[in-house]
Amino acid sequence: MTDGTAQLDGRDIVLRRVAIDEMIGLRQAVIIAGTDRDTPYFDGDRDEATRHFGAFDGEACVGCLSLMSRAFEGEPSYQLRGMAVDPRWQGRGLGAALLRYCEQAMADEFDALNCLWCNARTHAAGFYTRHGWQQVGDGFDIPGVGPHVRMVRRLR
């Protein structure tokens, strides 16, 4: 898939696949700060199958997420992890544009891929629901991080 562009507040935001090091600073600042985690890196970040996506205002990474090859209930799937939007860009449609872009990129790359899933912080569940994701099961706590719910997005 080629790079995408989202027009937000009169600015062209470039959406594209990225290397982990292009987005790790944003993940640290938005997701990891204030938790018990001591590193912004996740197991699987450097796996060949992992896909990282970023949103850029000029050179600045203002949105990011990662998709890791992880089965969901026995079904070949990708787990969304580490979605973050720079606080200055939150509530302006950047997260939605990045999510749509990566969903389409994954559907285009993997003909047989049907399922994306994530462990969403409970306060973010409404965002995912508004974009076609569905909650599966009850909420749970990730020690040192907080309450979460499992969300699933069917691509086909």
N, C-alpha and C positions, 0 to 999 in steps of 0.2 A: 504494500500500500504506500502511496506517496504521502508526503507531508500534507497536513491539512491546515486550514486557517479558520479561526473563529474571530468574527468582528465583535469586539466588546468595548463599549464606551469609546467608540471611535478609533480603537487601536486594533491592529492585526496581530492576533496571538497565534503563533505557529505551534501546531500539534504534530508530534512525531515520535518515533521510537528513539530511545536514547540509551547510552551506556549508563550503568549504575552510578558512576562517578559524576555524571552531569546533573544528577538530581538528589544525591545523598544529603547535601547540605539542607535542602528544603525539608526532607524527611526528618532530619535531626531537629530542625527548628520548630516544626509544626506537630510532629507526632511523638517524638522521643522525649523532648524536653518536658520535665514535670512528671515523668514516670520513673519506675525503678530500673528501667533498662539502661545499660551502660554503653550501648552501641546502636547506631542507626541501621546497621546491617542485619539482615535476616538470613537464616539458613536458606540456601537456594538462590540467593541473589546472583551468584556467579555461575549458576547452572546454565548449560547451553540452551535448554528448553525455556528458560525464563525470559519473559518479554518485559521491558521497562518502557514507559511512555512519559513524555514530558510536554508541558505547555510553556512557551517562551514569549516573554515581552522583551523584544530585542535579544540581548544575551542572557537575561535573567530568567532562571527557571522559576515559574510562578505556580506551577501545578505539576503533580507527578503521581504515578501509581505503578505497581508491578503486578504481573500475572505469572504465577508459578504453576507448573504442571503438577497437579495434585488431584487425585480421584475424589469424587463426591459420591458417597454411597455406592462405591464400586464402579461408577461410570467415569470414563476418561474425561477429565475436566481441568480447568485452570482456576486457581484460587487468586482472587484479587487481594493484594496486601499493600499496606503503606500508602494509601491514597492521601494526598495532602494538597491543600491550596493555600498559598500565601495569604495571611489574614487581610491584606489590603485588597485582595481580589475575591474574597469570599462574598457570596450572595449576589454575584454579578453574572452568573451563568458559566463561569469557567469550568467548574467541576463537572457540570452537565455536559459541556462540549467535549471535555477530555474523556469522560466515561463513554459517550456515544462513539467517539473516534476509536477508542481501544476496542470496544465491542465489535465495531465493523471491521477493524484490522484483524482481529482474531477470527471472525467468521470468514473473511476473505482468505486468510492464510491456511486455515484448517477446515477443509470441507466437512469432515466428520464431527467436528467439535460442536456439541450442543449445549454445554453447561459451563457457566462461570459461577463461582460462589465466593462468599467472603464471611468473615467474622466481623460484623460492623459494630462499632460503639453504639450503644442504644440511642444516644442523641443524634446519630447520623442515619438511623434506620429510615426515617421519613424521606430523606433525600433519595435513598436507593429505591424505596417504594414508588416515589413519584416518577422514577425512570425505568419502571417495569420489572424491578426485582421483587421477590416475594420472601417473606420471613418463613423459615422452616424451624419448627420446634420452639422450645422455651428459651428464655434468656439464660445467660451464664456469666460467671465472673472470670476474668483473666487476672490472676494475682499480680499486683503492682501496676496494672493498667486500668482495670475497671470493668463495668458491666457491658456485655456484648449480646448480640443476637446473630444467628446464622441467616444469611440471605442468599438467594439463588436467582440467577438470570438465565432463562432458556433462550438460546439464540435462534433456534429453528422450531 
